[in-house]
Amino acid sequence: MFAADALRETPALLKLDLYCKGARLDASCTEGGIAGRGLLRTRAGLGSGLEAVLPGGLWTNIPVLEPFAQRSPYTIRREGDGLWLDYAGERLAALTLSPRPAWYDAQTGSGKPMTRVGTLQGTYLGVYPAKVCDYWVEQPEKTNCHFCSVGLNLGVDDASEKSVEEVLEVVRAARRESGITYVDFNTGHYEGDTYLDILEPYLRRIKQETGLLLGVQTPPHHDLKRYDHLRALGVNRVSFCFEIFDRARFREVCPGKDAHYGLDRYLDAIRYCATLSSKGPSSEPWVTNGEIIAGLEPPESSIRAINWITKVGAIPTVCVFRPLRGTDYEDLDPPDAEALVPVFARLYDACMLAGLPIGCAPNIHVSLVLLPEECASLSSRRYYLQSLKLAAMKTVFGAQYRRRLRRHDPPAPRA
């Protein structure tokens, strides 16, 4: 276990440890119910918990529903009007629930609850606009990734179909009331590589009518030129979740991805898309992410993945394995946080050494992962010149982004 003082002094360490250990809800919380955004499975199939903001301004999603969380040294309790996080019986820090906007309790014009169309994940809007991933319905048996809960979400916390108009209505509400700057679209695998065809009408309308930053997370399309088209359309981010860098473990954990794509197709797509930053409209930033899950392969393998991703000019997204209820891996133990510290230290170091534009987009706080820039305190190295360059990039991009949004209806001030 980490020392309480280390957790207080290093918010990134606390965020990581909570991913791995979760927290127990004291009776003072459960008796009156949890406010904030409630407990919803997230669209990414990796989250399940309580959306909160930690000291240091780090947004997180704390596991509280899974069995492993019931063994946690952390307890969340209510005291007066506030929440506190206790650690091994000792008061550790104040905890702030992520704000619940009014649109979370509203319906679309079609009568659908808005949270069944999209939900906030930290400060951005996540949308899973299509049917469940085909891996969950394949015959004679499913071939879904064993950690994933997407097939358990749709039709429960998430609607299985969303029209462009419904999504646009929710996007406008989230921009107006929550001040979002970014919308992330996620799909599973569909026969015939139809996922980009499905997403394009949403992307085109939202970009044209709101000017918001847009991201796409899908399997790698066989025609890599489709990503040139996304770039020209104004998409700002593409992400490829290959999850596991060790090839044998990849086949074991992700049988459908291995059979339909193979690890090399994911890596080829990341390598190709990372070259597009200088080839599209200069007014639209572009980043490529390679996404992995720490805790399902040895830390050394995760570090090799980080090194490969940054070497080709992409930014790693590193999730922490969470054994979610109902998934194939629900009975596995979560990873040990101490073993993952070197992984997240390397995440920061590798991005800084490669000169990648981390932390430059305005108002994007992610609850499901530790962002590279959040891991600075886990590293023993300091990058003064690169930090100054990133600060300048953030200032310039923020100004450009605000000017672009003036061409669209401005959001109302947030309460």
Phi, psi and omega per residue, in radians:
M1 nan 2.530 3.081
F2 -1.310 2.661 3.043
A3 -1.239 2.525 -3.113
A4 -1.022 -0.679 -3.137
D5 -1.108 -0.657 3.118
A6 -1.122 -0.675 3.126
L7 -1.196 -0.640 3.109
R8 -1.189 -0.688 -3.047
E9 -1.428 -0.327 -3.055
T10 -2.255 1.527 -3.100
P11 -0.975 -0.572 3.112
A12 -1.101 -0.641 3.109
L13 -1.155 -0.690 3.107
L14 -1.146 -0.768 3.115
K15 -1.048 -0.769 3.118
L16 -1.121 -0.784 -3.090
D17 -1.146 -0.628 3.100
L18 -1.183 -0.637 3.040
Y19 -1.008 -0.710 -3.034
C20 -1.443 -0.498 -3.052
K21 -1.956 -0.378 -3.055
G22 1.150 -2.908 -3.133
A23 -2.626 2.611 3.066
R24 -1.580 2.478 3.073
L25 -1.604 2.086 3.097
D26 -1.166 2.746 3.136
A27 -1.008 -0.491 3.128
S28 -1.121 -0.393 3.080
C29 -1.547 -0.785 -3.010
T30 -1.282 -0.512 -3.105
E31 -1.149 -0.718 -3.135
G32 -1.692 0.009 -3.100
G33 1.421 2.736 3.122
I34 -1.607 2.247 3.096
A35 -1.487 -2.508 -3.118
G36 1.117 -2.425 -3.058
R37 -1.603 0.034 -3.128
G38 1.315 -3.000 -3.113
L39 -2.006 1.803 3.137
L40 -2.148 2.493 2.921
R41 -1.139 2.384 -3.136
T42 -1.544 2.816 -3.057
R43 -1.138 -0.432 -3.068
A44 -1.273 -0.186 -3.138
G45 1.318 0.214 -3.108
L46 -2.148 -0.157 -3.063
G47 -2.053 2.842 -3.065
S48 -2.788 -0.082 -2.789
G49 -1.934 -2.658 -3.035
L50 -1.589 2.097 3.109
E51 -1.373 2.150 -3.056
A52 -2.595 2.908 3.082
V53 -2.057 2.183 -3.104
L54 -1.564 2.895 2.985
P55 -0.942 2.520 -3.062
G56 1.559 -0.023 3.096
G57 1.352 0.370 3.121
L58 -1.544 2.126 3.116
W59 -1.457 2.471 -3.079
T60 -2.611 2.923 3.066
N61 -2.175 1.861 -2.986
I62 -1.619 2.140 3.073
P63 -1.091 2.217 3.089
V64 -2.342 -0.215 -3.045
L65 -1.658 -0.426 -3.004
E66 -1.420 2.699 3.135
P67 -0.967 -0.659 -3.097
F68 -1.111 -0.512 3.134
A69 -1.193 -0.427 3.141
Q70 -1.283 -0.212 3.082
R71 -1.757 0.108 -3.000
S72 -1.240 2.568 2.989
P73 -1.326 -0.143 3.142
Y74 -1.628 2.456 3.047
T75 -2.330 2.367 3.063
I76 -1.805 2.180 -3.118
R77 -2.373 2.680 3.125
R78 -1.698 2.378 3.098
E79 -2.406 1.856 -3.045
G80 1.169 -2.218 3.138
D81 -1.652 0.036 -3.060
G82 -2.016 2.908 3.053
L83 -1.977 2.504 3.107
W84 -2.214 2.558 3.046
L85 -1.835 2.055 3.084
D86 -1.725 2.648 -3.135
Y87 -2.341 1.999 -3.118
A88 0.922 0.724 3.097
G89 1.451 0.011 -3.107
E90 -1.965 2.382 3.084
R91 -1.098 2.203 -3.062
L92 -1.858 -0.918 -3.032
A93 -2.848 2.730 2.991
A94 -1.274 2.551 -3.118
L95 -2.165 2.313 3.136
T96 -1.965 2.180 3.077
L97 -1.231 2.491 3.054
S98 -1.073 2.381 -3.040
P99 -1.113 2.453 3.104
R100 -1.713 1.967 -3.120
P101 -1.351 2.823 -3.138
A102 -1.088 -0.541 -3.093
W103 -1.184 -0.288 3.067
Y104 -1.112 -0.367 3.137
D105 -1.914 0.256 -3.115
A106 -1.860 2.947 3.099
Q107 -2.052 2.729 3.018
T108 -1.303 2.982 3.101
G109 -1.057 -0.412 3.122
S110 -1.470 -0.058 3.120
G111 1.632 0.129 -3.109
K112 -1.588 2.332 3.049
P113 -0.977 2.325 -3.058
M114 -1.078 -0.554 -3.131
T115 -1.264 -0.170 3.024
R116 -1.560 -0.025 3.069
V117 -1.828 -0.744 3.115
G118 -2.779 2.710 3.100
T119 -2.387 2.719 3.049
L120 -1.350 2.336 3.026
Q121 -2.125 1.637 -2.907
G122 1.325 -2.087 -3.128
T123 -1.960 0.127 3.103
Y124 -1.976 2.871 -3.122
L125 -1.716 2.211 3.084
G126 -1.844 2.310 -3.122
V127 -2.307 2.255 3.021
Y128 -1.965 1.616 -2.848
P129 -1.473 -0.148 -2.979
A130 -2.122 -2.983 -3.103
K131 -1.181 2.991 3.140
V132 -1.095 2.612 3.092
C133 -0.929 2.369 -3.109
D134 -1.043 -0.423 3.137
Y135 -1.068 -0.430 -3.105
W136 -1.420 -0.208 -3.077
V137 -2.179 0.135 -3.137
E138 -1.131 2.592 3.102
Q139 -2.057 2.592 0.113
P140 -1.381 -0.155 3.097
E141 -2.588 2.703 -3.123
K142 -1.119 2.651 3.082
T143 -2.231 0.484 -3.103
N144 -1.147 2.750 3.014
C145 -1.077 2.355 -2.933
H146 -1.235 -0.318 3.134
F147 -1.552 -0.232 -2.859
C148 -1.447 2.549 3.098
S149 -2.076 0.182 -3.077
V150 -0.976 -0.729 -3.132
G151 -1.170 -0.245 3.090
L152 -1.625 -0.214 -3.052
N153 -1.529 -0.868 -2.957
L154 -1.140 2.284 -3.081
G155 1.524 -0.152 3.111
V156 -1.931 -1.310 3.064
D157 -1.658 -0.120 -3.020
D158 -2.401 2.429 3.073
A159 -1.324 2.558 -3.084
S160 -1.415 -0.329 3.112
E161 -2.380 2.389 3.098
K162 -2.388 2.225 3.111
S163 -1.340 2.847 3.084
V164 -1.044 -0.709 -3.126
E165 -1.129 -0.696 3.114
E166 -1.117 -0.781 3.141
V167 -1.130 -0.756 3.136
L168 -1.080 -0.660 3.109
E169 -1.113 -0.731 3.122
V170 -1.210 -0.696 3.105
V171 -1.042 -0.775 -3.135
R172 -1.115 -0.711 3.127
A173 -1.138 -0.722 -3.126
A174 -1.203 -0.601 3.082
R175 -1.220 -0.745 -3.086
R176 -1.188 -0.789 -3.003
E177 -1.682 -0.523 -3.061
S178 -1.910 -0.115 3.104
G179 1.164 0.523 -3.110
I180 -1.114 2.627 3.045
T181 -2.048 -0.154 -2.960
Y182 -2.521 2.402 3.063
V183 -2.144 2.244 -3.102
D184 -1.965 2.198 3.113
F185 -1.838 2.327 -3.072
N186 -2.259 2.349 3.012
T187 -2.328 2.929 3.006
G188 -1.701 -2.785 3.100
H189 -1.511 2.349 3.034
Y190 -2.295 2.407 3.128
E191 -1.002 2.394 3.140
G192 1.540 0.157 3.126
D193 0.931 0.809 -3.052
T194 -1.547 -0.010 -2.981
Y195 -1.111 -0.677 3.119
L196 -1.239 -0.599 3.066
D197 -1.082 -0.699 3.140
I198 -1.135 -0.734 -3.024
L199 -1.357 -0.485 -2.976
E200 -0.989 -0.766 3.126
P201 -1.050 -0.644 3.088
Y202 -1.147 -0.835 -3.085
L203 -1.073 -0.779 -3.083
R204 -1.102 -0.831 -3.099
R205 -1.154 -0.787 -3.071
I206 -1.175 -0.713 3.108
K207 -1.122 -0.800 -3.090
Q208 -1.143 -0.665 -2.974
E209 -1.711 -0.262 -3.136
T210 -2.196 -0.476 -3.097
G211 1.301 0.137 -3.101
L212 -1.212 2.776 3.022
L213 -1.231 2.463 -3.068
L214 -2.236 2.479 3.080
G215 -2.284 2.689 -3.102
V216 -2.305 2.250 3.070
Q217 -2.218 1.843 -3.110
T218 -2.471 3.004 2.945
P219 -1.101 2.864 -3.109
P220 -1.321 2.131 3.130
H221 -1.200 2.538 -3.102
H222 -1.205 -0.471 3.117
D223 -1.717 1.738 -3.057
L224 -1.143 -0.338 3.098
K225 -1.157 -0.295 3.081
R226 -1.081 -0.459 3.138
Y227 -1.342 -0.480 2.978
D228 -1.069 -0.693 3.140
H229 -1.158 -0.742 3.084
L230 -1.063 -0.700 3.124
R231 -1.066 -0.796 3.131
A232 -1.168 -0.505 -3.137
L233 -1.252 -0.321 -3.141
G234 1.840 0.155 3.023
V235 -1.127 2.510 -3.033
N236 -1.923 -0.273 -3.090
R237 -2.631 2.387 2.940
V238 -2.172 2.452 -3.092
S239 -2.315 2.397 -3.124
F240 -2.156 2.038 -3.048
C241 -1.658 1.566 3.068
F242 -1.572 -0.188 2.921
E243 1.224 -0.907 -2.972
I244 -2.269 2.283 -3.125
F245 -1.576 -0.496 3.088
D246 -1.268 2.127 -2.970
R247 -1.124 -0.732 3.132
A248 -1.137 -0.726 3.137
R249 -1.206 -0.618 3.075
F250 -1.007 -0.811 3.125
R251 -1.083 -0.635 -3.101
E252 -1.285 -0.769 -3.042
V253 -1.409 -0.623 -3.023
C254 -2.156 1.199 -3.040
P255 -1.083 -0.659 3.135
G256 -1.188 -0.790 3.112
K257 -1.082 -0.687 3.131
D258 -1.133 -0.736 -3.087
A259 -1.248 -0.691 -3.030
H260 -1.574 -0.487 -3.047
Y261 -2.191 -0.873 -3.007
G262 1.441 2.675 -3.081
L263 -1.073 -0.652 -3.063
D264 -1.107 -0.575 3.132
R265 -1.169 -0.638 3.053
Y266 -1.108 -0.816 -3.100
L267 -1.153 -0.658 3.106
D268 -1.096 -0.703 -3.136
A269 -1.163 -0.715 3.102
I270 -1.088 -0.823 -3.120
R271 -1.052 -0.770 -3.111
Y272 -1.162 -0.860 -3.056
C273 -1.149 -0.495 3.121
A274 -1.139 -0.326 3.129
T275 -1.480 -0.118 -2.994
L276 -1.519 -0.088 -3.064
S277 -1.053 -0.542 -3.104
S278 -1.702 0.117 -3.000
K279 -1.978 -0.013 -3.102
G280 -1.967 -2.896 3.131
P281 -1.084 2.264 -3.081
S282 -1.154 -0.348 -3.136
S283 -1.376 -0.186 -3.102
E284 -2.010 2.003 3.073
P285 -1.156 2.763 -3.093
W286 -2.517 2.222 3.024
V287 -2.340 2.661 3.071
T288 -2.073 2.329 3.112
N289 -2.036 2.437 2.918
G290 -1.912 2.142 -2.996
E291 -1.848 2.297 3.101
I292 -2.253 2.906 3.099
I293 -2.073 1.980 3.090
A294 -1.360 2.393 3.123
G295 1.904 -0.140 3.079
L296 -1.892 0.001 3.012
E297 -2.595 2.878 -3.114
P298 -1.014 2.570 3.126
P299 -0.926 -0.630 -3.133
E300 -1.073 -0.617 3.117
S301 -1.240 -0.670 3.073
S302 -1.098 -0.677 3.107
I303 -1.150 -0.680 3.074
R304 -1.079 -0.681 3.101
A305 -1.100 -0.787 3.110
I306 -1.028 -0.774 -3.138
N307 -1.099 -0.714 -3.137
W308 -1.168 -0.806 -3.092
I309 -1.054 -0.828 -3.115
T310 -1.219 -0.538 3.136
K311 -1.082 -0.613 -3.124
V312 -1.549 0.040 3.056
G313 1.654 0.228 3.087
A314 -1.808 2.910 -3.114
I315 -1.882 2.206 3.120
P316 -1.272 2.472 2.901
T317 -1.943 2.099 -3.046
V318 -2.037 1.879 3.054
C319 -1.525 2.813 3.033
V320 -1.879 2.224 -3.127
F321 -0.973 2.298 3.095
R322 -2.223 2.014 3.139
P323 -1.301 1.571 -3.039
L324 -1.348 2.579 3.098
R325 -1.061 2.377 3.085
G326 1.550 -0.215 3.140
T327 -1.513 2.925 3.132
D328 -1.088 -0.471 -3.085
Y329 -1.818 0.380 -3.067
E330 -1.093 -0.419 -3.095
D331 -1.632 -0.013 3.094
L332 -1.339 2.739 3.060
D333 -1.430 2.540 3.007
P334 -1.188 2.842 -3.123
P335 -1.239 2.837 3.069
D336 -1.437 2.191 -3.066
A337 -1.085 -0.677 -3.118
E338 -1.072 -0.628 3.139
A339 -1.215 -0.387 -3.090
L340 -1.621 -0.192 3.140
V341 -0.972 -0.794 3.115
P342 -1.077 -0.532 3.111
V343 -1.109 -0.828 -3.083
F344 -1.348 -0.463 2.992
A345 -1.134 -0.733 3.126
R346 -1.188 -0.577 3.084
L347 -0.984 -0.825 3.117
Y348 -1.168 -0.856 -3.099
D349 -1.026 -0.810 -3.069
A350 -1.124 -0.685 3.119
C351 -1.172 -0.714 -3.140
M352 -1.200 -0.744 3.138
L353 -1.126 -0.545 3.136
A354 -1.503 -0.085 3.130
G355 1.190 0.609 -3.084
L356 -1.448 2.599 -3.028
P357 -1.431 1.227 -3.118
I358 -1.529 2.488 3.057
G359 1.259 0.343 -3.055
C360 -1.648 -0.406 -3.104
A361 -1.291 2.483 -3.070
P362 -1.327 2.418 2.995
N363 0.916 0.825 3.024
I364 -2.085 1.859 3.056
H365 -2.074 2.212 -3.014
V366 -1.873 2.246 -3.081
S367 -1.530 -0.424 -3.007
L368 -1.559 -0.235 -3.120
V369 -2.453 2.785 2.917
L370 -1.446 2.049 3.107
L371 -1.257 2.674 -3.124
P372 -0.938 -0.765 -3.094
E373 -1.184 -0.418 3.099
E374 -1.258 -0.284 -3.056
C375 -1.604 0.133 -3.090
A376 -0.995 -0.673 -3.094
S377 -1.258 -0.214 3.106
L378 -1.513 -0.220 -3.116
S379 -1.684 2.591 3.081
S380 -1.550 -0.078 -3.083
R381 -1.764 2.677 3.095
R382 -2.203 2.440 -3.032
Y383 -2.179 1.387 -2.993
Y384 -1.150 -0.848 -3.107
L385 -1.155 -0.766 3.139
Q386 -1.135 -0.633 3.115
S387 -1.123 -0.695 3.087
L388 -1.128 -0.707 3.120
K389 -1.098 -0.769 3.136
L390 -1.118 -0.699 3.119
A391 -1.075 -0.708 3.112
A392 -1.156 -0.751 3.114
M393 -1.059 -0.716 -3.138
K394 -1.119 -0.709 3.122
T395 -1.130 -0.803 -3.120
V396 -1.141 -0.797 -3.103
F397 -1.153 -0.681 3.114
G398 -1.045 -0.727 3.120
A399 -1.148 -0.762 3.110
Q400 -1.076 -0.718 -3.108
Y401 -1.150 -0.735 3.135
R402 -1.125 -0.679 3.105
R403 -1.116 -0.681 -3.123
R404 -1.170 -0.683 -3.114
L405 -1.189 -0.366 3.121
R406 -1.140 -0.325 3.089
R407 -1.318 -0.169 -3.123
H408 -2.052 2.952 3.113
D409 -1.036 2.147 -3.127
P410 -1.241 2.544 3.077
P411 -1.239 2.655 3.056
A412 -1.219 2.641 3.106
P413 -1.027 2.470 3.114
R414 -1.316 2.562 3.123
A415 -1.234 nan nan
